[in-house]
């Protein structure tokens, strides 16, 4: 009897185990699918959390970098304002013109030229007032105009060669050369006046001044927007990091685009300039032709006091007209 009970219990246990096995087999796919869903949900949650953390850290780094760049730009702007090259005196203007004379020598040459110019005017006209006016023009006007003319021509020559120099620096940095060596290549092989200006930058750095400040001083020697761009790019890279070759590549493209824009503006304003020159010179040409054909008719302007007043008023109005036309055809960009 005891053996029969054991058999019944064993049989019931086997039946229960078989039923549980069948239920588990039927529910296995659903259970495994729910587990996989839970895993996927947890993975997505963790992934979203990690992505959010990465985004927050990246935005924090970007904000810090942006703040650093803003601080660097503010410092550079303050340095630029405190050392505005357009507010320099005669000594800086002479140096920017590429002249190797001192201010004292400039004044001596101006006085000598003014005296010679005044003597020639006095001998030619026989009037002391004309000689005195010529002396004033010779001392104060013409020498400074020559300095301004030579300075403008030197700045144009710098702009012509500067984009090529930036390209050489960019290729040198991409090849693995340090910035100092690239500047040395420009200082030794570029055309004037770029070569001499970059040589000054290297000499300034050798005196113990940091590279950033030495390059920013280039804007003082060459008061051009392009030189200021170059100094700002290098200064930001030195203080905040970044790809200098890519920044200089973009700078070179900007410089060439500005050069193209300047040439386009000159071409578009050439007709207006020619018209202004014709209109400005027409009264003088007509007066000369009348003087050649009938000198007695126009000589009253030079012999009578009323004629002198007419000439003075005409010169003032012609000057005003020329100034207005020049303002209309000159573009700042």
Helices and strands as residue ranges (DSSP letters): H 2-82, G 85-87, H 90-96, H 103-125, H 128-136, I 137-142, H 143-174, H 179-189, H 194-206, H 211-216, H 218-221, H 225-240, H 244-293, H 295-298, H 300-303, H 305-329
